[in-house]
């Protein structure tokens, strides 16, 4: 590349100098190319002034310059649509005329692995200007370059149309899932117990009657350690009217208990017990691939208050609040910044609870009650007061069975869409590989 282009680095004006920023010179950083899908770029998030340009390592480069990120990460590529400058995270190529910008743009996407192999560094990998100049490239005639670019773009256009269709399917499946959960939690997915009892000419126990029986039993026998404390009633303001036979209950009223894991960070160990955080919670269960490990002693300390068992439901309390996950395995682990809805096998189907915690109606109720400005979080008191539409266990089981029938089909289709999106990414690389290694 060094024979066919001038390699230009970038720089950052002193950030404390207000007169260096806010001008009319586009200044691009690798962050501006994160997730950027267009070929050409005209500006980044910030501009700099002529004074800032003159007093930094940044250089003004002409339109058609191929921008190539040289660190954090290596390999973002775009073409300058107009004169631009960059920070030091780029080694850009100002072409001399034998290569077209479009050809180099696609070639560098293919050659990312070669660039990484030329990089060095311990904290993070970076390719120097000298090594960027060593990236090998074939120089076919300009007519051949144009033919290659035209063929790549024809194939990519078809691929992009397929990806767009898959994204639409993905969005529709998400909406369908939300609709199923909404119907399940509003008594519209299966005939209610009240409707069946009326049709069969029999009586039934309503959700409100069952809740009264649960609370009376708790008062009689006590619940948990120490003096019995009546669980708080739910805040049902702005919640819809429920079908006949249904009633509102708080999670604390119907779960075995509602607790939280540690909010401190225990010392990590090379061997030990998994510490599950919100990032490990998935719809299909707990992802143990990237968990940290803690000592058995710390695990016992956390589990003394928040021991987890199969049948419990976990709930992320901070960051992306929610993402409920049903525990289906008896594997010892601790939890951090995660709410714990303890199982109550006699009165509550945990899958029904999980569906409710995932439902659009609950999320609408929860969002305005979250705490925090920079990072949202749900305090334990809020989790204990979460309202849920409560019905008999028999009706919960019917709802879950029907919901699972719908959702299992959705999940199969979602998995197929994800697989095809991954295949599309591989196909994109395969097209570049076929063109540039032929």
URQUI-V400740 format. One line per field, one symbol per residue. burial: 1 if it has 16 or more other ideal C-beta (glycine too) atoms within 10 Angstrom, else 0. A space follows every 10 residues. Layout:
burial->???
This chain:
burial->1000101111 1110000001 1010111111 0110000000 1011011110 0110110111 1001111111 1001111111 1001111111 1110100011 1111111111 1100100110 0000111100 1110101000 0000100110 0100110000 0010010000 0010001001 1011111011 0111011000 0001111101 1001100100 0010000000 1001010000 0100111111 1111111111 1100010000 0111111101 1000010000 1111000110 0110011100 1111111100 1111111000 0011111111 1111001111 1111111110 1100110001 0000000110 0111111111 1100110111 0110011000 0001001001 0000001100 11001100
